[in-house]
Amino acid sequence: MGCIPKKIMWNTSNICETLHHIAPDYGFQMPGNAVLDYPALKQRRTDYISRLHTVYDNMLKTAGVKVYNGNGHFIDAKTIQVGDEFLTADHITIAVGGAPIVPSIPGAEYGITSDGFFDELAEIPKRACVVGAGYIAVELAGVLQGAGSNVDLVIRYDKFLRNFDPCLSDVLMPEMKSSGITIKTNTNVGKVEKNQDGTLTLFDSNGGIVAKDYNCIIWAIGRAPLTSNIGLEKIGVKLNDNKTIQVDEYCNTSVPGIYAFGDVIGKLDLTPVAIAAGRRLSRRLFEPGQSTLKLDYTNVPTVIFSHPPSGSVGLSEGEARKLHGNDVNIHTTSFGNMYYAFSAKKPKTFIKMITVGPQEKVVGLHIIGLGADEMLQGFAVAIKMGATKKDFNDTVAIHPTASEEVVLI
C-alpha cells in the first residue's frame, strides 16, 4: 500500500477531522468551510515521495550498489537475467513483495486497488465503497471518510480485522460507524456495473444490489506474492500453497545460496519487518561472527492507522489462552482522551493487557485510541525484554496522558 503515502493521507484525514469537528469546540472561529484541495495535496505527496526516492538512490550509489531497472528472472540458481544483462552471484535474495488482489467477478475492472487509490484518484470521491476486512480496508475507509467521502465498508463476515485480537473490531466498528461509515457485514460481492452517469453499482453474490451510486470502489481483499514469472520453478525453489516462498528461520529457501524475506514469505507483511530481516541476513552472510543471526518474529509491534488508530504487540487473548490456558489474566481499561474534553465527539480509548502466570509476565498489549500509534513502541521494548505487570505498575505515570493508563491498568 505504501507506508509513507498512506501516512500522509492519514494525517490529511486527521487534520480534516480536527478542523471540522474539534477546533470549533476549542473556541476557534472557522470563517467559511475549510476545503481540501486534493489535486494540490496529491502533487505535494508525489513530490515528497520523489524526493525520498532520490535520497534512497543516492544512498545506494554512495554504498557502491549498482541498480538494474527491469523485470528479472532466474536462468539458474546463480544467474539472474534482467533485460539483456546476465548477473551472476553466489548469494541471491528474493524480496519482490506482493500486489493487491482483484476479485474474479464481472466488472471488477471498474474498481481500483490500494495502488490505484494513490495513482488514479484525481479527487476525493463523493461516495466510495471499500471492499475488504483487513487492515488496509479499514485504513482506507477511515481515510476517505475523514477526508470528506461518504463511505461504505463491505465485509464478508460479521467483523473485520479477524486476524487480530477481537477487542480491535469490538471497539473500532462502533467508532467507525459513529463517524458516518456504513459497514455492510456478511456480504459477498458478485459483480459491478457501470451506470450511465458514470457511477457504479455493486451487487452481492446473490444478485442483490449493495448500492448503486458509488463514485469509486476500492478492492482491499488481500495481497498476493509476486512469485510468478521469475523462474522459481526452473531452480526448484519450493512454494507454499498460497504461492509464498518456503524459508527456514534464517531466510534460506530450499535452494542453497538463495534467500527470501518480506511479503514474499507471508509471515508478517510489514515494511520494518522486511528491513529487519534483510539487515540480519546481510550480517549473517558477510559479517564475521554472525552466523546464527536471525530475526525473531515474536513480539513484533504493529499499528493499524485506523480512525482511531490501534496498535498491538504480542499475543491476542485467543493465542495466549491456547498456549497458557488458565494461567492467562486479562486487564482492561476504557476512558476518554483529554483531547476530546470539550468536544461533542468523544471516542473512547481502550487498552487490553494480557499477562501469564503468577508473576504476570506481559505477553500481549492492545491499544485503540488517539496516540496508540506513538505510545506502543516504548511498551513493545518492555514486553520484548520480559516485563511483568508489576514492572509496568512500578513505573511512575506521566500525567495527564493516555499512556499513563498502561502503567496504571
TAKA-V453260 format. One record per backbone hydrogen bond with DSSP energy under -1.0 kcal/mol. NH is the residue of the N-H (numbers start at 1). CO is the residue of the C=O. Records with the same first field share a line. If there is no record, write none. Layout:
NH->CO / CO
This chain:
6->2
7->3
8->4
9->5
10->6
11->7
12->8
13->9
14->10
15->11
16->12
17->13
18->14
19->15
20->16
21->17
22->18
23->18
26->23
27->24
28->23
38->36
41->37
42->38
43->39
44->40
45->41
46->42
47->43
48->44
49->45
50->46
51->47
52->48
53->49
54->50
55->51
56->52
57->53
58->54
59->55
60->56
61->57
62->58
63->59
64->61
65->60
73->81
74->230
75->79
76->79
79->76
80->87
81->73
82->85
85->82
87->80
89->78
92->257
94->259
99->224
101->222
105->103
108->105
110->107
111->108
112->217
117->113
119->115
120->116
121->116
128->150
129->216
130->152
131->218
132->154
138->134
139->135
140->136
141->137
142->138
143->139
144->140
145->141
146->142
147->143
148->145
149->144
150->126
152->128
153->182
154->130
155->184
161->133
164->161
168->165
170->166
171->167
172->168
173->169
175->171
176->172
177->173
178->174
179->175
180->177
181->176
182->151
184->153
186->157
187->155
190->203
191->203
192->106
193->201
195->199
198->195
200->214
201->193
202->211
203->191
204->208
205->188
207->204
210->202
211->202
214->200
215->127
216->127
218->129
219->112
220->131
224->99
226->97
227->225
237->232
240->244
243->240
245->264
246->238
248->252
251->248
253->258
258->255
259->92
260->251
261->94
265->262
270->268
274->270
275->271
276->272
277->273
278->274
279->275
280->276
281->277
282->278
283->279
284->280
285->281
286->282
287->283
290->287
293->290
302->312
304->310
306->304
310->304
311->367
312->302
313->365
315->363
320->316
321->317
322->318
323->319
324->320
325->321
327->324
328->325
329->355
331->353
333->351
335->349
340->337
341->338
349->335
350->368
351->333
352->366
353->331
354->364
355->329
356->361
357->327
360->357
361->356
362->387
363->354
364->354
365->313
366->352
367->311
368->350
369->309
372->369
375->371
376->372
380->376
381->377
382->378
383->379
384->380
385->381
386->383
387->382
389->360
392->388
393->389
394->390
395->392
405->402
406->403
408->404
